[in-house]
Amino acid sequence: MLAAATGAVIALFATACTGTGSGGSTDGSAPGKDVTITFWHGWNQDNEKKAINDNVAAFEKAHPNIHVKVVDNIADDKSEQALRAGGPDAPDVVSSFTTDNVGKFCSAKVWADLNPFLKKDGIDPAKTFPAAMLNYSQFQGNQCSLPLLGDAYGLYYNKAAFKLAGITDPPKTFSEFEADAVKLTVAQGDGYKQLGFMPTFHGYESSPAHFLGQYGASYFGSDGKSNIATDPKVAAMFTWQKGLVDKLGGFAKLEKFRSAFGDEMSAKNPFETGQVAMAIDGEWRTASLAADKVGFDWATAPFPVPDDQAASYGRGYQTGTIIGIARTSQKQAAAWEFVKYLTTNTDAVVSFADAIHNVPSTIEALNSPKLLNDPNFKTFLDVAKNPASSTTPASVNGGAYQLSLQNFGYDYESGKQTDLQGGLAKTAKEIDAAVDQAK
């Protein structure tokens, strides 16, 4: 009943929104006429807010008649409520850390379709943004958002532990990765002094979606139905992950060790403390490791790939921040000038990426000589450039399908579910039913 009611509410808001969204609106951005737009974002660290404000100041200098009122530290749920409610107090421009919002916001039409704006200004999205980033910022042809910096995932490894174990190079295939994870695991009592890698889905960043990015798996077929039970890459990932869990001591033993991990986003992260010798993580960890001054040498590399896809080594999972214009905004032309500046001006994108250690979100910015010259960070730039890198597709009910798949993963890795194919088929039906309800 709740899902059905939610669907009705979404439909109501979709029909109630009356902003133009046509790309042809004229408002206070006309030359000589002052206009103020409101921009909501979720960044809250001092360096992040400064980086945003610096770009806003540069934009206002280039557009003296457009003024931007910035409101920071806005949670996604608050933004969603404001976008759906509309009215004079709603923001004109909103950024979100959650790409899963794209399918919901595009289908409910709370964000304006940016295709007309892009066409009017002669911007070809496919030539401007990396394919994976462009993919996660649109839904069924509706480009209701654009990428505003990205995140790419790769392998972090402890060089000192590698040397001690006699490993000379980072693994490129999953068979090499498994062998290294076993070599790097050091027992202590009935637990571990050091674990080669934490493979369980409760581990930090070791989610089904991030692992499936190494396989190039799809989630939905051309008919819109879940194909997780029919795409052999999905079953292959779960088989590999469960095999690694068993090789490293089994689910119960690994989970007991995991309970001693500190907070992921702190200096108590298990890779930083040396509890694990390898980890899957995003580019932001490079800045954390440098700031926390860990007591060992470390390096990064692309995360390994399945042996039968060895030629795809260098790929990875991508996600990031998105930005869009409220459908109800009466200042869409001015809002577009601001969104266009933040997302397509190379200097703006590069300076923001350098300031907060995220991956730039345009093809030109990824190749800019002004980017941080750091070989460990370059790993993630290369992943973002790699045409085989992928993301999770937008869905009308957000990331619910990923949650369903993850819940299945919890059951399968723990032995609670032993029928892989049957469990995937049941999960696919659950996903389809949820999508149908959301529509």
Contacts in CASP RR format, 6 or more apart in sequence:
PFRMAT RR
TARGET T0000
AUTHOR 0000-0000-0000
METHOD contacts of the structure
MODEL  1
MLAAATGAVIALFATACTGTGSGGSTDGSAPGKDVTITFWHGWNQDNEKK
AINDNVAAFEKAHPNIHVKVVDNIADDKSEQALRAGGPDAPDVVSSFTTD
NVGKFCSAKVWADLNPFLKKDGIDPAKTFPAAMLNYSQFQGNQCSLPLLG
DAYGLYYNKAAFKLAGITDPPKTFSEFEADAVKLTVAQGDGYKQLGFMPT
FHGYESSPAHFLGQYGASYFGSDGKSNIATDPKVAAMFTWQKGLVDKLGG
FAKLEKFRSAFGDEMSAKNPFETGQVAMAIDGEWRTASLAADKVGFDWAT
APFPVPDDQAASYGRGYQTGTIIGIARTSQKQAAAWEFVKYLTTNTDAVV
SFADAIHNVPSTIEALNSPKLLNDPNFKTFLDVAKNPASSTTPASVNGGA
YQLSLQNFGYDYESGKQTDLQGGLAKTAKEIDAAVDQAK
3 434 0 8 1.000
3 437 0 8 1.000
3 438 0 8 1.000
4 437 0 8 1.000
6 438 0 8 1.000
7 437 0 8 1.000
7 438 0 8 1.000
7 439 0 8 1.000
10 104 0 8 1.000
10 107 0 8 1.000
10 108 0 8 1.000
10 438 0 8 1.000
13 84 0 8 1.000
13 108 0 8 1.000
13 109 0 8 1.000
13 110 0 8 1.000
14 107 0 8 1.000
14 108 0 8 1.000
14 109 0 8 1.000
14 110 0 8 1.000
17 86 0 8 1.000
17 109 0 8 1.000
17 110 0 8 1.000
17 327 0 8 1.000
17 328 0 8 1.000
18 328 0 8 1.000
19 112 0 8 1.000
19 327 0 8 1.000
19 328 0 8 1.000
19 329 0 8 1.000
19 330 0 8 1.000
19 332 0 8 1.000
20 112 0 8 1.000
20 332 0 8 1.000
21 112 0 8 1.000
21 113 0 8 1.000
21 116 0 8 1.000
21 325 0 8 1.000
21 327 0 8 1.000
21 332 0 8 1.000
22 116 0 8 1.000
23 112 0 8 1.000
23 116 0 8 1.000
23 117 0 8 1.000
23 120 0 8 1.000
23 332 0 8 1.000
23 333 0 8 1.000
23 336 0 8 1.000
24 116 0 8 1.000
24 120 0 8 1.000
24 333 0 8 1.000
25 332 0 8 1.000
25 333 0 8 1.000
26 333 0 8 1.000
27 35 0 8 1.000
27 330 0 8 1.000
27 331 0 8 1.000
27 332 0 8 1.000
27 333 0 8 1.000
27 334 0 8 1.000
28 34 0 8 1.000
28 35 0 8 1.000
28 65 0 8 1.000
28 66 0 8 1.000
28 331 0 8 1.000
28 333 0 8 1.000
28 334 0 8 1.000
29 35 0 8 1.000
29 63 0 8 1.000
29 65 0 8 1.000
29 66 0 8 1.000
29 331 0 8 1.000
29 333 0 8 1.000
29 334 0 8 1.000
29 337 0 8 1.000
30 333 0 8 1.000
31 65 0 8 1.000
32 65 0 8 1.000
33 65 0 8 1.000
34 65 0 8 1.000
34 66 0 8 1.000
34 67 0 8 1.000
35 65 0 8 1.000
35 66 0 8 1.000
35 67 0 8 1.000
35 331 0 8 1.000
35 334 0 8 1.000
36 66 0 8 1.000
36 67 0 8 1.000
36 68 0 8 1.000
36 69 0 8 1.000
37 66 0 8 1.000
37 67 0 8 1.000
37 68 0 8 1.000
37 69 0 8 1.000
37 92 0 8 1.000
37 93 0 8 1.000
37 329 0 8 1.000
37 331 0 8 1.000
37 334 0 8 1.000
37 335 0 8 1.000
37 338 0 8 1.000
38 68 0 8 1.000
38 69 0 8 1.000
38 71 0 8 1.000
38 91 0 8 1.000
38 92 0 8 1.000
38 93 0 8 1.000
39 56 0 8 1.000
39 68 0 8 1.000
39 69 0 8 1.000
39 70 0 8 1.000
39 71 0 8 1.000
39 91 0 8 1.000
39 92 0 8 1.000
39 93 0 8 1.000
39 94 0 8 1.000
39 95 0 8 1.000
39 338 0 8 1.000
40 71 0 8 1.000
40 74 0 8 1.000
40 79 0 8 1.000
40 82 0 8 1.000
40 91 0 8 1.000
40 93 0 8 1.000
40 94 0 8 1.000
40 95 0 8 1.000
41 52 0 8 1.000
41 70 0 8 1.000
41 71 0 8 1.000
41 72 0 8 1.000
41 74 0 8 1.000
41 94 0 8 1.000
41 95 0 8 1.000
42 72 0 8 1.000
42 73 0 8 1.000
42 74 0 8 1.000
42 75 0 8 1.000
42 95 0 8 1.000
42 97 0 8 1.000
43 49 0 8 1.000
43 51 0 8 1.000
43 52 0 8 1.000
43 72 0 8 1.000
43 73 0 8 1.000
43 356 0 8 1.000
44 72 0 8 1.000
44 73 0 8 1.000
45 356 0 8 1.000
47 355 0 8 1.000
47 356 0 8 1.000
48 355 0 8 1.000
48 356 0 8 1.000
49 72 0 8 1.000
50 355 0 8 1.000
51 351 0 8 1.000
51 352 0 8 1.000
51 355 0 8 1.000
51 356 0 8 1.000
52 70 0 8 1.000
52 72 0 8 1.000
52 352 0 8 1.000
53 70 0 8 1.000
54 351 0 8 1.000
54 355 0 8 1.000
55 341 0 8 1.000
55 342 0 8 1.000
55 348 0 8 1.000
55 351 0 8 1.000
55 352 0 8 1.000
56 68 0 8 1.000
56 70 0 8 1.000
58 348 0 8 1.000
59 66 0 8 1.000
59 68 0 8 1.000
59 337 0 8 1.000
59 338 0 8 1.000
59 341 0 8 1.000
59 342 0 8 1.000
59 348 0 8 1.000
60 66 0 8 1.000
60 67 0 8 1.000
60 68 0 8 1.000
62 341 0 8 1.000
63 337 0 8 1.000
63 338 0 8 1.000
63 341 0 8 1.000
66 334 0 8 1.000
66 337 0 8 1.000
66 338 0 8 1.000
68 338 0 8 1.000
71 91 0 8 1.000
74 94 0 8 1.000
76 96 0 8 1.000
76 97 0 8 1.000
76 98 0 8 1.000
76 101 0 8 1.000
79 91 0 8 1.000
79 94 0 8 1.000
79 96 0 8 1.000
80 101 0 8 1.000
80 104 0 8 1.000
80 105 0 8 1.000
80 110 0 8 1.000
82 89 0 8 1.000
82 90 0 8 1.000
82 91 0 8 1.000
82 94 0 8 1.000
83 90 0 8 1.000
83 91 0 8 1.000
83 94 0 8 1.000
83 105 0 8 1.000
83 110 0 8 1.000
83 111 0 8 1.000
83 326 0 8 1.000
83 327 0 8 1.000
83 328 0 8 1.000
84 108 0 8 1.000
84 110 0 8 1.000
86 326 0 8 1.000
86 328 0 8 1.000
87 328 0 8 1.000
90 326 0 8 1.000
90 328 0 8 1.000
90 329 0 8 1.000
91 326 0 8 1.000
91 329 0 8 1.000
92 325 0 8 1.000
92 326 0 8 1.000
92 329 0 8 1.000
92 331 0 8 1.000
92 332 0 8 1.000
92 334 0 8 1.000
92 335 0 8 1.000
93 323 0 8 1.000
93 324 0 8 1.000
93 325 0 8 1.000
93 326 0 8 1.000
93 329 0 8 1.000
93 335 0 8 1.000
93 338 0 8 1.000
93 339 0 8 1.000
94 111 0 8 1.000
94 323 0 8 1.000
94 324 0 8 1.000
94 326 0 8 1.000
95 148 0 8 1.000
95 321 0 8 1.000
95 322 0 8 1.000
95 323 0 8 1.000
95 324 0 8 1.000
96 145 0 8 1.000
96 321 0 8 1.000
96 322 0 8 1.000
96 323 0 8 1.000
97 320 0 8 1.000
97 321 0 8 1.000
98 322 0 8 1.000
99 136 0 8 1.000
99 137 0 8 1.000
99 319 0 8 1.000
99 320 0 8 1.000
99 322 0 8 1.000
99 391 0 8 1.000
99 392 0 8 1.000
99 394 0 8 1.000
100 392 0 8 1.000
100 394 0 8 1.000
100 395 0 8 1.000
100 398 0 8 1.000
100 399 0 8 1.000
100 402 0 8 1.000
101 322 0 8 1.000
101 398 0 8 1.000
102 136 0 8 1.000
102 137 0 8 1.000
102 138 0 8 1.000
102 139 0 8 1.000
102 144 0 8 1.000
102 145 0 8 1.000
102 322 0 8 1.000
102 394 0 8 1.000
102 398 0 8 1.000
103 139 0 8 1.000
103 394 0 8 1.000
103 395 0 8 1.000
103 396 0 8 1.000
103 398 0 8 1.000
104 396 0 8 1.000
104 397 0 8 1.000
104 398 0 8 1.000
105 111 0 8 1.000
105 144 0 8 1.000
105 145 0 8 1.000
106 113 0 8 1.000
106 138 0 8 1.000
106 139 0 8 1.000
106 140 0 8 1.000
106 142 0 8 1.000
106 144 0 8 1.000
106 145 0 8 1.000
106 394 0 8 1.000
107 139 0 8 1.000
107 140 0 8 1.000
107 142 0 8 1.000
107 396 0 8 1.000
107 439 0 8 1.000
109 144 0 8 1.000
109 327 0 8 1.000
110 326 0 8 1.000
110 327 0 8 1.000
110 328 0 8 1.000
111 144 0 8 1.000
111 145 0 8 1.000
111 324 0 8 1.000
111 325 0 8 1.000
111 326 0 8 1.000
111 327 0 8 1.000
112 144 0 8 1.000
112 324 0 8 1.000
112 325 0 8 1.000
112 326 0 8 1.000
112 327 0 8 1.000
112 329 0 8 1.000
112 332 0 8 1.000
113 142 0 8 1.000
113 143 0 8 1.000
113 144 0 8 1.000
114 143 0 8 1.000
114 144 0 8 1.000
114 145 0 8 1.000
114 146 0 8 1.000
114 324 0 8 1.000
114 325 0 8 1.000
114 336 0 8 1.000
114 339 0 8 1.000
115 141 0 8 1.000
115 142 0 8 1.000
115 143 0 8 1.000
117 336 0 8 1.000
117 340 0 8 1.000
118 124 0 8 1.000
118 125 0 8 1.000
118 143 0 8 1.000
121 340 0 8 1.000
123 340 0 8 1.000
123 344 0 8 1.000
125 134 0 8 1.000
125 143 0 8 1.000
125 146 0 8 1.000
126 134 0 8 1.000
127 363 0 8 1.000
128 344 0 8 1.000
128 362 0 8 1.000
128 363 0 8 1.000
128 364 0 8 1.000
129 137 0 8 1.000
129 146 0 8 1.000
129 147 0 8 1.000
129 361 0 8 1.000
129 362 0 8 1.000
129 363 0 8 1.000
130 147 0 8 1.000
130 318 0 8 1.000
130 361 0 8 1.000
130 362 0 8 1.000
130 363 0 8 1.000
130 366 0 8 1.000
130 384 0 8 1.000
130 385 0 8 1.000
130 389 0 8 1.000
131 387 0 8 1.000
131 389 0 8 1.000
132 318 0 8 1.000
132 384 0 8 1.000
132 389 0 8 1.000
132 390 0 8 1.000
132 391 0 8 1.000
133 147 0 8 1.000
133 150 0 8 1.000
133 318 0 8 1.000
133 320 0 8 1.000
133 361 0 8 1.000
133 384 0 8 1.000
133 391 0 8 1.000
134 147 0 8 1.000
135 390 0 8 1.000
135 391 0 8 1.000
135 393 0 8 1.000
136 147 0 8 1.000
136 318 0 8 1.000
136 319 0 8 1.000
136 320 0 8 1.000
136 322 0 8 1.000
136 391 0 8 1.000
136 392 0 8 1.000
136 393 0 8 1.000
136 394 0 8 1.000
137 143 0 8 1.000
137 145 0 8 1.000
137 146 0 8 1.000
137 147 0 8 1.000
137 322 0 8 1.000
138 144 0 8 1.000
138 145 0 8 1.000
138 394 0 8 1.000
139 394 0 8 1.000
139 396 0 8 1.000
144 324 0 8 1.000
145 322 0 8 1.000
145 323 0 8 1.000
145 324 0 8 1.000
146 322 0 8 1.000
146 323 0 8 1.000
146 324 0 8 1.000
146 339 0 8 1.000
146 343 0 8 1.000
146 344 0 8 1.000
147 320 0 8 1.000
147 321 0 8 1.000
147 322 0 8 1.000
147 323 0 8 1.000
147 343 0 8 1.000
147 361 0 8 1.000
147 362 0 8 1.000
148 320 0 8 1.000
148 321 0 8 1.000
148 322 0 8 1.000
148 323 0 8 1.000
148 342 0 8 1.000
148 343 0 8 1.000
148 361 0 8 1.000
149 320 0 8 1.000
149 321 0 8 1.000
149 349 0 8 1.000
149 352 0 8 1.000
149 353 0 8 1.000
149 356 0 8 1.000
149 358 0 8 1.000
149 359 0 8 1.000
149 360 0 8 1.000
149 361 0 8 1.000
150 318 0 8 1.000
150 319 0 8 1.000
150 320 0 8 1.000
150 321 0 8 1.000
150 358 0 8 1.000
150 359 0 8 1.000
150 360 0 8 1.000
150 361 0 8 1.000
150 384 0 8 1.000
151 282 0 8 1.000
151 283 0 8 1.000
151 284 0 8 1.000
151 318 0 8 1.000
151 319 0 8 1.000
151 320 0 8 1.000
151 358 0 8 1.000
151 359 0 8 1.000
152 282 0 8 1.000
152 283 0 8 1.000
152 316 0 8 1.000
152 317 0 8 1.000
152 318 0 8 1.000
152 359 0 8 1.000
152 380 0 8 1.000
152 381 0 8 1.000
152 383 0 8 1.000
152 384 0 8 1.000
152 389 0 8 1.000
153 205 0 8 1.000
153 210 0 8 1.000
153 280 0 8 1.000
153 281 0 8 1.000
153 282 0 8 1.000
153 303 0 8 1.000
153 316 0 8 1.000
153 317 0 8 1.000
153 318 0 8 1.000
153 380 0 8 1.000
153 383 0 8 1.000
154 280 0 8 1.000
154 281 0 8 1.000
154 282 0 8 1.000
154 300 0 8 1.000
154 301 0 8 1.000
154 302 0 8 1.000
154 303 0 8 1.000
154 316 0 8 1.000
154 379 0 8 1.000
154 380 0 8 1.000
154 383 0 8 1.000
155 170 0 8 1.000
155 171 0 8 1.000
155 278 0 8 1.000
155 279 0 8 1.000
155 280 0 8 1.000
155 300 0 8 1.000
155 301 0 8 1.000
155 302 0 8 1.000
155 303 0 8 1.000
155 304 0 8 1.000
156 271 0 8 1.000
156 278 0 8 1.000
156 279 0 8 1.000
156 280 0 8 1.000
156 281 0 8 1.000
156 285 0 8 1.000
156 289 0 8 1.000
156 298 0 8 1.000
156 299 0 8 1.000
156 300 0 8 1.000
157 170 0 8 1.000
157 277 0 8 1.000
157 278 0 8 1.000
157 279 0 8 1.000
157 298 0 8 1.000
157 299 0 8 1.000
157 300 0 8 1.000
157 301 0 8 1.000
158 184 0 8 1.000
158 271 0 8 1.000
158 274 0 8 1.000
158 277 0 8 1.000
158 278 0 8 1.000
158 296 0 8 1.000
158 297 0 8 1.000
158 298 0 8 1.000
159 296 0 8 1.000
159 297 0 8 1.000
159 298 0 8 1.000
159 299 0 8 1.000
160 296 0 8 1.000
160 297 0 8 1.000
161 184 0 8 1.000
161 194 0 8 1.000
161 196 0 8 1.000
161 274 0 8 1.000
161 277 0 8 1.000
161 296 0 8 1.000
162 168 0 8 1.000
162 170 0 8 1.000
162 180 0 8 1.000
162 184 0 8 1.000
162 277 0 8 1.000
165 180 0 8 1.000
165 183 0 8 1.000
165 184 0 8 1.000
165 277 0 8 1.000
166 183 0 8 1.000
167 180 0 8 1.000
167 183 0 8 1.000
167 184 0 8 1.000
170 299 0 8 1.000
170 301 0 8 1.000
171 177 0 8 1.000
171 179 0 8 1.000
171 180 0 8 1.000
171 304 0 8 1.000
172 302 0 8 1.000
172 304 0 8 1.000
172 305 0 8 1.000
172 310 0 8 1.000
172 313 0 8 1.000
173 304 0 8 1.000
173 305 0 8 1.000
173 306 0 8 1.000
173 307 0 8 1.000
173 310 0 8 1.000
173 313 0 8 1.000
174 240 0 8 1.000
174 304 0 8 1.000
174 305 0 8 1.000
174 306 0 8 1.000
174 307 0 8 1.000
175 307 0 8 1.000
176 304 0 8 1.000
177 197 0 8 1.000
177 278 0 8 1.000
177 304 0 8 1.000
178 244 0 8 1.000
178 247 0 8 1.000
180 196 0 8 1.000
180 278 0 8 1.000
181 196 0 8 1.000
181 197 0 8 1.000
181 199 0 8 1.000
181 244 0 8 1.000
181 247 0 8 1.000
181 248 0 8 1.000
181 278 0 8 1.000
182 196 0 8 1.000
182 247 0 8 1.000
182 248 0 8 1.000
183 196 0 8 1.000
184 194 0 8 1.000
184 195 0 8 1.000
184 196 0 8 1.000
184 197 0 8 1.000
184 277 0 8 1.000
184 278 0 8 1.000
185 192 0 8 1.000
185 194 0 8 1.000
185 195 0 8 1.000
185 196 0 8 1.000
185 248 0 8 1.000
186 192 0 8 1.000
186 193 0 8 1.000
186 194 0 8 1.000
187 193 0 8 1.000
190 253 0 8 1.000
191 253 0 8 1.000
191 256 0 8 1.000
191 257 0 8 1.000
192 257 0 8 1.000
192 275 0 8 1.000
194 274 0 8 1.000
194 275 0 8 1.000
194 276 0 8 1.000
194 277 0 8 1.000
195 248 0 8 1.000
195 254 0 8 1.000
195 257 0 8 1.000
195 270 0 8 1.000
195 275 0 8 1.000
195 276 0 8 1.000
195 277 0 8 1.000
196 248 0 8 1.000
196 276 0 8 1.000
196 277 0 8 1.000
196 278 0 8 1.000
197 244 0 8 1.000
197 248 0 8 1.000
197 276 0 8 1.000
197 277 0 8 1.000
197 278 0 8 1.000
197 279 0 8 1.000
198 204 0 8 1.000
198 206 0 8 1.000
198 254 0 8 1.000
198 257 0 8 1.000
198 258 0 8 1.000
198 261 0 8 1.000
198 270 0 8 1.000
198 276 0 8 1.000
198 279 0 8 1.000
199 206 0 8 1.000
199 241 0 8 1.000
199 244 0 8 1.000
199 245 0 8 1.000
199 248 0 8 1.000
199 254 0 8 1.000
200 206 0 8 1.000
200 245 0 8 1.000
200 251 0 8 1.000
200 254 0 8 1.000
200 255 0 8 1.000
200 258 0 8 1.000
200 413 0 8 1.000
201 207 0 8 1.000
201 208 0 8 1.000
201 241 0 8 1.000
201 406 0 8 1.000
201 409 0 8 1.000
201 410 0 8 1.000
201 413 0 8 1.000
202 255 0 8 1.000
202 258 0 8 1.000
202 410 0 8 1.000
203 258 0 8 1.000
203 261 0 8 1.000
204 261 0 8 1.000
204 264 0 8 1.000
204 269 0 8 1.000
204 270 0 8 1.000
204 279 0 8 1.000
204 281 0 8 1.000
205 264 0 8 1.000
205 279 0 8 1.000
205 280 0 8 1.000
205 281 0 8 1.000
205 282 0 8 1.000
206 280 0 8 1.000
207 402 0 8 1.000
207 406 0 8 1.000
208 237 0 8 1.000
208 238 0 8 1.000
208 402 0 8 1.000
208 405 0 8 1.000
208 406 0 8 1.000
208 409 0 8 1.000
209 317 0 8 1.000
209 392 0 8 1.000
209 402 0 8 1.000
209 405 0 8 1.000
209 406 0 8 1.000
210 280 0 8 1.000
210 317 0 8 1.000
211 237 0 8 1.000
211 240 0 8 1.000
211 241 0 8 1.000
211 280 0 8 1.000
212 233 0 8 1.000
212 234 0 8 1.000
212 237 0 8 1.000
212 317 0 8 1.000
213 315 0 8 1.000
213 316 0 8 1.000
213 317 0 8 1.000
213 389 0 8 1.000
213 390 0 8 1.000
214 237 0 8 1.000
214 303 0 8 1.000
214 304 0 8 1.000
214 305 0 8 1.000
214 306 0 8 1.000
214 315 0 8 1.000
214 316 0 8 1.000
214 317 0 8 1.000
215 233 0 8 1.000
215 234 0 8 1.000
215 236 0 8 1.000
215 237 0 8 1.000
215 305 0 8 1.000
215 306 0 8 1.000
215 309 0 8 1.000
216 233 0 8 1.000
216 309 0 8 1.000
216 312 0 8 1.000
216 315 0 8 1.000
216 388 0 8 1.000
216 390 0 8 1.000
217 228 0 8 1.000
217 231 0 8 1.000
217 233 0 8 1.000
217 234 0 8 1.000
217 237 0 8 1.000
218 227 0 8 1.000
218 231 0 8 1.000
218 233 0 8 1.000
219 226 0 8 1.000
219 227 0 8 1.000
219 228 0 8 1.000
219 392 0 8 1.000
219 393 0 8 1.000
219 401 0 8 1.000
220 226 0 8 1.000
220 227 0 8 1.000
220 393 0 8 1.000
220 395 0 8 1.000
221 227 0 8 1.000
224 435 0 8 1.000
225 428 0 8 1.000
225 432 0 8 1.000
226 401 0 8 1.000
226 427 0 8 1.000
226 428 0 8 1.000
226 429 0 8 1.000
226 431 0 8 1.000
226 432 0 8 1.000
226 435 0 8 1.000
227 428 0 8 1.000
228 234 0 8 1.000
228 405 0 8 1.000
228 424 0 8 1.000
228 427 0 8 1.000
228 428 0 8 1.000
228 431 0 8 1.000
229 421 0 8 1.000
229 422 0 8 1.000
229 423 0 8 1.000
229 424 0 8 1.000
229 425 0 8 1.000
229 427 0 8 1.000
229 428 0 8 1.000
230 428 0 8 1.000
234 424 0 8 1.000
235 420 0 8 1.000
235 421 0 8 1.000
235 424 0 8 1.000
236 306 0 8 1.000
238 409 0 8 1.000
238 412 0 8 1.000
238 420 0 8 1.000
238 424 0 8 1.000
239 420 0 8 1.000
240 306 0 8 1.000
241 413 0 8 1.000
242 412 0 8 1.000
242 413 0 8 1.000
245 251 0 8 1.000
245 254 0 8 1.000
245 413 0 8 1.000
248 254 0 8 1.000
251 413 0 8 1.000
251 414 0 8 1.000
251 415 0 8 1.000
257 275 0 8 1.000
260 275 0 8 1.000
261 268 0 8 1.000
261 269 0 8 1.000
261 270 0 8 1.000
261 275 0 8 1.000
262 268 0 8 1.000
262 269 0 8 1.000
262 270 0 8 1.000
262 273 0 8 1.000
263 269 0 8 1.000
265 288 0 8 1.000
267 273 0 8 1.000
267 288 0 8 1.000
267 292 0 8 1.000
269 285 0 8 1.000
269 288 0 8 1.000
270 276 0 8 1.000
270 279 0 8 1.000
271 278 0 8 1.000
271 279 0 8 1.000
271 281 0 8 1.000
271 285 0 8 1.000
271 298 0 8 1.000
272 288 0 8 1.000
272 289 0 8 1.000
272 292 0 8 1.000
272 294 0 8 1.000
274 296 0 8 1.000
279 285 0 8 1.000
280 303 0 8 1.000
282 380 0 8 1.000
283 357 0 8 1.000
283 358 0 8 1.000
283 359 0 8 1.000
283 377 0 8 1.000
283 379 0 8 1.000
283 380 0 8 1.000
284 356 0 8 1.000
284 357 0 8 1.000
284 358 0 8 1.000
286 300 0 8 1.000
286 357 0 8 1.000
286 374 0 8 1.000
286 376 0 8 1.000
286 377 0 8 1.000
286 380 0 8 1.000
287 357 0 8 1.000
289 298 0 8 1.000
298 376 0 8 1.000
299 375 0 8 1.000
299 376 0 8 1.000
300 376 0 8 1.000
300 377 0 8 1.000
300 379 0 8 1.000
300 380 0 8 1.000
301 379 0 8 1.000
302 313 0 8 1.000
302 314 0 8 1.000
302 315 0 8 1.000
302 316 0 8 1.000
302 379 0 8 1.000
302 382 0 8 1.000
302 383 0 8 1.000
302 386 0 8 1.000
303 316 0 8 1.000
304 313 0 8 1.000
305 312 0 8 1.000
305 313 0 8 1.000
305 314 0 8 1.000
305 315 0 8 1.000
312 388 0 8 1.000
314 382 0 8 1.000
314 383 0 8 1.000
314 386 0 8 1.000
314 388 0 8 1.000
314 389 0 8 1.000
315 383 0 8 1.000
315 386 0 8 1.000
315 388 0 8 1.000
315 389 0 8 1.000
315 390 0 8 1.000
316 383 0 8 1.000
316 386 0 8 1.000
316 388 0 8 1.000
316 389 0 8 1.000
316 390 0 8 1.000
317 389 0 8 1.000
317 390 0 8 1.000
317 391 0 8 1.000
318 359 0 8 1.000
318 383 0 8 1.000
318 384 0 8 1.000
318 389 0 8 1.000
318 390 0 8 1.000
318 391 0 8 1.000
319 391 0 8 1.000
319 392 0 8 1.000
320 358 0 8 1.000
320 361 0 8 1.000
321 358 0 8 1.000
323 339 0 8 1.000
323 342 0 8 1.000
323 343 0 8 1.000
324 339 0 8 1.000
325 332 0 8 1.000
325 335 0 8 1.000
325 336 0 8 1.000
325 339 0 8 1.000
326 335 0 8 1.000
329 335 0 8 1.000
341 348 0 8 1.000
342 348 0 8 1.000
342 349 0 8 1.000
342 352 0 8 1.000
343 349 0 8 1.000
343 361 0 8 1.000
343 362 0 8 1.000
344 362 0 8 1.000
346 362 0 8 1.000
346 364 0 8 1.000
346 365 0 8 1.000
346 368 0 8 1.000
347 370 0 8 1.000
349 360 0 8 1.000
349 361 0 8 1.000
349 362 0 8 1.000
349 365 0 8 1.000
350 360 0 8 1.000
350 365 0 8 1.000
350 368 0 8 1.000
350 370 0 8 1.000
350 371 0 8 1.000
351 370 0 8 1.000
352 358 0 8 1.000
353 359 0 8 1.000
353 360 0 8 1.000
353 361 0 8 1.000
353 365 0 8 1.000
353 371 0 8 1.000
354 370 0 8 1.000
354 371 0 8 1.000
354 372 0 8 1.000
357 372 0 8 1.000
357 377 0 8 1.000
359 366 0 8 1.000
359 380 0 8 1.000
359 381 0 8 1.000
359 384 0 8 1.000
360 366 0 8 1.000
360 368 0 8 1.000
360 371 0 8 1.000
360 381 0 8 1.000
360 384 0 8 1.000
363 385 0 8 1.000
365 371 0 8 1.000
366 381 0 8 1.000
366 384 0 8 1.000
366 385 0 8 1.000
367 385 0 8 1.000
371 381 0 8 1.000
383 389 0 8 1.000
392 399 0 8 1.000
392 402 0 8 1.000
395 401 0 8 1.000
395 435 0 8 1.000
395 438 0 8 1.000
396 435 0 8 1.000
396 438 0 8 1.000
396 439 0 8 1.000
397 434 0 8 1.000
397 435 0 8 1.000
397 437 0 8 1.000
397 438 0 8 1.000
400 431 0 8 1.000
400 434 0 8 1.000
400 435 0 8 1.000
400 438 0 8 1.000
401 431 0 8 1.000
401 434 0 8 1.000
401 435 0 8 1.000
404 427 0 8 1.000
404 430 0 8 1.000
404 431 0 8 1.000
404 434 0 8 1.000
405 427 0 8 1.000
405 431 0 8 1.000
407 427 0 8 1.000
408 417 0 8 1.000
408 423 0 8 1.000
408 424 0 8 1.000
408 426 0 8 1.000
408 427 0 8 1.000
409 417 0 8 1.000
410 416 0 8 1.000
411 417 0 8 1.000
412 418 0 8 1.000
412 420 0 8 1.000
412 423 0 8 1.000
417 423 0 8 1.000
END
